[in-house]
Amino acid sequence: DSDLEDDDFNDVNNVLDQTMYSSNFDPPPVEFSCDSYSLTSAGTGSELVFLNPFSGTVEVRNVLDNAVGNDEAILEQAMMQASESILNLRQQHDSSSLHHHDDENSEIIAGEAFHRSSMYDTPPKQVLYSVDDYFDLDLNEYFGEHTPFQNRRSSGNVTSDWVGVDSHSALSDSNSLTGTLIGAARILTVEPEQRGEEEIACTEVFAWSTFDHKTGEVVVGGNASSPYCFKHVVKVAGSFYFLDVCANKHKVFAAFQVGSCPFEVVTPDDVEARRRARGNRVLAEINDDDSVVNEDGEPIRMSRTIFCLPLIKCDDSQPSTPESIRSKFPTPDSSIKAQYPVSSFSIDPTGNNLVVGTVNGTVEIWDTSRSTNPRRTQLLSVRQSFLKRHRAMTLDERNTSKPVEMNESIDKPSDNELEDAATTIRESSIQDDIALLAIGGEEIPHKHPTSKISQIYLPRHLTAQKCGFVTKQRNPDYGTTLLLWQTPSMFLEEAVRSSGDRFKITAMINVPLSAQCHPEVHYDGRRLLVFGKDHIGLIILVYHVLGTRFDQDEFNDYKKTKLNAKGEESGGVINLEEECRVKFVNRIRHAGLDGLAYFDSMLMTANERYVVINTKAGHLIGCDGRNACEGLFIIDLEDSRNCEAET
């Protein structure tokens, strides 16, 4: 009888397994980190786009789909579903042998039911790039006879690598939000057939939007609809190292490595500019080699030029023709040439202002309101800004060696003007070095002003003139420094605001985090978040930025904290104006902020309500029956009952 009962129990277990697996599939028995994701809303929206690490698909989901909450309510809900599953199975397979084993196996059955609960298998709202699209890939559209590679065709293996996904808001000239655009970029590479040959690379940028930028048509869909129905694409015969997308004008701004761009020929001026850049970095004793290499450890050959490319509307329902293939390889609308090799840039949501950072710690502001004829309006040097400020404060406005005004308007500079400016800058650098010796290097608050501008942060829903922007510089010895750039009239009404306003540094943050990690930063015009690692562990630092007069009372009531030996307030803040512009307000520590080493990529996306970061300690947040570690750690700033989750 005992053998018979065991057989009956095994049969019931097999039926249970088949029933559960027929509708729900477990993830593979390995862990993949999600390294590309973005919240699509700058407000309180919960929509998230991410690159699925299991399938390689680009999906749009609700940020709380498949989330395991850090609250008893989630566990109770899961157990109720598990109990219902058990009762249904008992009704279907009512046998004495099953009830005989209820007591000793109820925990196992509950665990199995909870493990395969459907609450963690919510399908995506929309799949923008599916698995089927990989099988439909026609390499002739990338490297065939109707492409720029017609004379360089190769039969080697092709590798498709996703660079990442991102989301952008479109802001009209009247400062109204017109829609959302999701961008994704990948590079297809053909391996060389023989040693010594260079590999062939093709860059492809996708853009899915909720609006038609030509007609103004906007798609407003429900939960079951597909709002991102306007698809655009652009292809380039080369590989880029920095890229940004303008949603309002449907343009792509891209910087390509030297020798890997089909639109530019390397000139002696470019060689000289790179030589000057290397010379200045040696002079400043900057050792930041780890930030000028790619993920494979190969050096990034940065160029001085940024190209503006149009996005081409794509209709997948129509067959490809030679004309349609050629049209997806457009020529640039215009190009922008910076004074030094470009390390980063960012376009504001109107598409009228491009902020460019270089390897020498300089920032350039470009007016791109006319995409075919951009012009530079400001040229700023971090180093000279601090030297000029310090001389004005400590040397009684010394004018014997007046520095070059780096923030003067420069309208359509010619190559000769750039060379003259470069000569003047070299002469001014000598004067600045003498001034540094006279003042004393220890008195300058910025210890590595000539480090490259590794990132520029602009809010996705505000113009640069209205809220300013933040630049990031990192040095392996001194750590990370954030600079807040604002205009004097940013608090005035837009009608009286001057279009020729000059940006200047109003505050600096010497981020009190480990110099080994590369912190992630989010800036929305009012709140500044920094995700990194200190001597205790992973942490999120929260700063309040005075970006609007609505917050003026909070800053008026703010009492400055005691300065440390470096002249810093709490959180490493140094306000450079009489009026306080930045204050440290909070820090977030949690068990879910764990598992990442200094060499791991710390990623973050945020809006007014949610903060989403990657984690390797998901099992410390909640129990989902899988004991999963890697995932996305979600902080809901509005829900006090369930403010953390892991998906």
C-alpha positions, 0 to 999 in steps of 0.5 A: 500500500505504501508503494501505491500511495507514493506512486499516487503522490508522485503522479499528483506532483507530476500533474501539478508540475505540468499544470504550472509549467504549461502557463508559466515558464521559469527564468533560466537557471543563470542570472543576467544583469539588466544594464540598460533601462530608463523611465520614460516620464520626467514626472510621476509616470511608472513606464519603464523601457529596458533591454531584456537581458534574457531575450535581447528584446526592447520592452516597455513595462510598468516599473512595478510589473513583476516587482517583489514588494518590501511589505507583508501585503505582497507576501500575503497576496502571494500566499493567497494565490498559492493557497487558491492553486492548492485548493484547485489542484485538490478539487481536480485530483481528489484522492486519499493519498494526496490528503494523507501527505498534506501535513508533511508536504504542504510546505513543499506544495505552497513553495512550488505554487508560490514559486510559479505564481502568475503575479511575476509573469506580467507581459510587457505593455509593448515590445519595440524590438522582438526576437523575430526581428533578429531572424528577419535581419537582412545584412544586405541592408547594412553591408550590401551593394546599396550601402556605403560598404559596397566597395568594402564588402566582407563575408566574415562573421557579423556581431550585433551589440546593443549600446543601450536604450534611453528615453527623451521628452519633446519640448516645443518652443512654447515650453509645452511637452508634446510627446515621448521618444524612446531611442536605442542604438546598436553597432553591427560589426563584421570581423575581418577575413584576414589578419591586419584588416580593420573590422567594418562597423555600422551604427544603427539608431532606432527611435520610437515615438508617441507623436509625429513631429511633422504633423503633430499627431499624438497617440494617447493609448490605454494599458493594452495599446501600442502608443509608440507607433511612429518608428524612425531609424538612421544608419551610419557607416562607422562606430560612435563613442557618444550620442544623444537624440533630440526628440523635438526635432527628430535629430541624432547628434553623434561623435565618431572615433577618429578614423571611424567616421565616413563624414570627416577626414583627419586634418593636421589641425585635428592632430595638433588639437589632440597633441595640445590636449595631451600636453595640457593633461600632462601639465595638470598631472591628470592620470585618468586613463581608465576613463578614455578606454572602452569596455574592451580596454581599447583606447577611445580616439575622441574627435573634435566634431559632432554631426547632426543627422536626421531620423528617417521614418521607417515603415516595416510593412513595406518591402525594402528597395534600393532607394529605401536602403540608401535613404537610411544612410543620410548625410549630416544636416550640419556639423559642430567642431569643438576646440578640443576633442569632445568627451560628452555632450547633451541636447536640451529637450527643445533641440535649441541648445547643445552643451558640449564637454571636452577632454580639457575641462572646457564647456561649449554652448551651441545654438542649434535652433537652426539645425543646418547652421549651428553657432557657438555662443559660449566657450567656458573653461573650468580652470580659468573660471576658478582662477578668475574668481580666486584672483578677484577675491584674494588679489584685489582684482589684479588686472596686470595679467588679465585672462581671456574672457572665455565666455564671450560670444563667438559667432560662426568662428572660422578655422583661423579664429580657432587657431588664434583662440588656441594660441591665446589660451596657451598664453593665458594658461602660462599666466594661470600657472604663474597665478596658481603659484602665487595664490597657492594650489591648496586654496583652489577648491577644484583640485582637477579642473582640467579633467575631462567633462565625462558627463553633462546632465540636463533635465528632460523637461526644462530648457538649459536657460531655465534650470541650468545644467550639471557637469561631472569630472572624475579623477582617480586620486581626488574622486568625482566633482560636480559643477552646477552652471546657471545663468544670472537671469534664470529666475526672471520671467521668460519675457524679460530673460536675455537670450545672451545670458552667460552660464557660470559656475554657481556651486560645486560638489566634491562628492564624498564617495569612493574615488574608485567608483563611477557614481551615477547622477540624475538631475531634474532641475530641482533635485540632484541624486548621486548613486555611489559607494562610500566607506560603509557601502552603496548609498544614494545622496540627495541634494536640493538645487535652487532652480526656481523661486518657489523654493526660495523660502526653503533656502532662506530658512536654510542654515549653513552647516559647519564647514570642514577643513576643505571649506565644504558644507555637508555633502561636500557642497561649496556654494560659490555665490552669495546666495545658496544654490545647493544644499545636501538634504538626505541620504538613502541606505538600504540592504538592497543597495548591496552586492556591487563592487567598485568595478561594476557599473552602477546604473540609475534612472529616476523621475519625481516619484521613482528611483530605479537602480541595479542591484545584486542583493534582491534576496535581501528586499523580499521573498519571491520564492526564487531567492533571486539576487540580480534585478532592479531596485525600485524606490517609490518616493510617494508610497509610504507603505511599500517604498521599496521593491525589487524586480 
